[in-house]
């Protein structure tokens, strides 16, 4: 998909189509990190710190309960 920037006041804006927003599970309230590697522009949704904590907590529970089994499966 090729897009063009549009004028927004004194700035340039990039319009992101709704299907792409839905695919990335982002909306108007999602914070977006803008970075570059010097050649490409990279837009990434900022992960929810609470969600990451919940995932880590769940992973710890699984490891406590099934750690031995998972270790045996890994061997």
Number of C-alpha atoms within 10 A of each C-alpha: 2 3 9 9 10 11 10 9 7 6 8 10 12 11 9 9 9 11 9 10 12 10 8 11 10 16 12 7 6 13 13 15 11 11 11 9 7 6 6 8 9 11 11 13 14 12 12 10 8 9 10 11 11 11 11 12 12 12 12 13 12 12 14 10 11 11 13 11 10 12 10 8 8 7 5
